[in-house]
Amino acid sequence: MTRIVLVRHGQTEWNRIERFRGQLDVPLNDAGRAQARALARKLATWPITALYAGPLGRTRETARPLAEALNLPVQILDGLLDINYGQWAGHTPEEVAQAEPEAHALWRAAPHLARPTGGETLQDVRERAVAALQGAIAAHPGQTIALVGHQVVNKVLLCAVLGLDNSHFWRIRQDNACLNVFEYREGVFEIVTLNDTCHLATI
């Protein structure tokens, strides 16, 4: 059995004010850095043998305190890169809704059918994220590994783990610095924990 700890990065200013982020490299804010330290305290005694993060700064910055606590390197996993929002990146939902009302309405109502202008679909993200997850599992059979990703990446990965299609995207919540735990045994995933943020109560 391989245990996977899937984490969302800590808060950024664009999380706080709700702008489409995607592959723009937005750093953690002070709250996000505090969340990353709290996450490290939570996981410091877990038997994690490998730590992976997406290539953007906010995932690497979230992983850094945990890497120090575990005395592990942060290994970059390109498949955990956030969705490419194309022309939506950097804009608020209200701005996108005004500029492209039909496309934004589709994103809210049927995200599995939507493609931000110049960007990726959820299926594009899911294919590379699942491949990255499978590669990490294959590299660490019978171990506990941690992956630090993004809201969209984590949601589509959890849909895959749960055997759901991407139409369920909005039914899965991923708060900043949350952790999810699931296990992989003989080709089958079993969910242990979803969107756990109890470690943030002391912030």
N, C-alpha and C positions, 0 to 999 in steps of 0.2 A: 504493500500500500504506500503510495506517495501522497503526502499532504501538501496542499498548495494554500498559501496565505496571499490573497489578492488585496492590494491596498489602493485606495485612490489618493492622489497627491493632496497636500495641504492647500489652504485657501490662498488665492491670489486676489489682487484688487479687481480683476475682471470677473472673478467669481462673485465678489461682493456686490458689484454694480451690474452684474449680468450683461456681459458682452460675449459674443461668440469668440472663442479663443482658438481652438483647433491647433494648427501647427505653428502659430505665432508663439514666440518664446517669452511668455509672461512669467516673471519670477514670483516666488511666494512673498506674501506680505508678512508683517510681524505676527499676525494671528496664525498664519500658515506655518511659520517657523516654530511657533510654540506647539502647534498640533503635531508637527514632525517629531519634536522632542518627546511629547507625551506618547506618541506611537512607539518610539524607541524604548521608552520605559516599560510599556506594556509587553513588548515582544523580546526584551533583552534576555530573558531566561528560557525562551522557547528554543527547541533544538533545530534551529534553522541552519542549514549547511550551505546555502547559496542564495544570493540576493541579486535580483534583476530589476532594472528600471528602464523605462522608455528613454529616448535620447534627449528630450527637452529638459531644460533646466529645472522646471518645477517638480518633475518626477525624481531627478537626480538629487535635488536639494532635500526632498522629503526622505529619500533613502539614506542620506548621509549620516544623520544621527544614529540610525539603526545599524548601519555598517560599522560605525565606531563602537557601538555597544557590543556587537557580535564579533568584532575583529575580522570582518569579511570585506572583500572588495565589492564595489557596486559594478555589476556587469551590465553593459548596455544591450538591450534587446530591441532591435529596430521594429519588430512587429508590434510593440506596445506604443508606437507613435500615435498621437491623437489623430482624430479625423481631420481631413483637409476640408475646411469649410469654404474654400474658394473665395468668392467675392463677399461672402457674409462675414469673414473673419474681421474682427475689430469693431463690428457694429452691434448695436443693441437689438434685441428681438423686435422692438417697436420700429426701429429704423428699417430692418429687413421686411417687416410686415407692410410698411408703407411703400417701400421700393418694389417689392415682389410679393404682392398679397396672395396670389394663387400658390406660389411655391412655398411660402411660409405656412399657409393654411394646410398644405399637403404634409409638410414636415410635422405639424402638430397633430394632424388627424391620422395619417398613415405613413409614419416615418420610414417604413421598409420600402416604400415606393418613391421616396424623395431623393433628390440629388441637389445639394446647394450649387448654385451657378459656379462652374469651374472647379467643383470639389468632388468629394467621394460619396458613395452610397454607404449605408450601414453594412451591406454585404461585402463591399470592398474591405472595410475595416475588419469585419468578422473573419474573413478568410485569412488575412495576414496575422491577426491576433491569435486565432486558434492554432495556426501553424507554429507560431512562437511558443504558445503554451505546450503544445505537443512535443516540440523540440526540447523544452526545459524539463518536461517530465521524463523524456527518454534519457536525458543526460544525468538524471538524479533518481533512479528507481529506488523506492523504499525510503526516501529521505523526505525532509520537510524543506520546502523552498518558499521564498517570498518574492512577489512581483509587485512593482509599483507602477500603476497605470493611470488612466484618465477616466472621467465619467463615461464617455461614449465607449471607449475600449472595454471598460469593465462591464458595462451593461450588455454589450453584445457577447462578451465572453460568458457572462452568467446565463444569458439566453441559451447559448450553446450547451453549457454544462447542464442546464435544466431540461434540455430537449425541446426548447421553444424556438419559434421563428422570430424574426426581427420585428414583427408586428406587435410584439409584447414589450418593446423597448421602453415605453413610458410607464410600464407597470413595475419596473425595477428601480429602486432608489439607491443612489450612491452619493452620500454626503462626503464633504472634504475630510480626508484623513480617516475614512472608515476602513474597517477590515472585514474581509470575507474569508471563510475557511471552507475548503472542500477537499475531498479525498478521491483518489483515483486508484481503482483496483480492478484488474483484469478487464479493462476496456469500459468500465462503468464509473461514473462520477456520483458521489454522494455529498450533498450539501450539509455542512455542519453549522455555519454561521453566515448571516447576511447583514451587511450594512451596520456592523457593530461600531458604535461610537462611545461606548461607556468609558473608555480611557481618556476621553476629552472632558469629562465632567469636572475635573479639577482646574481647568484653564479659566 
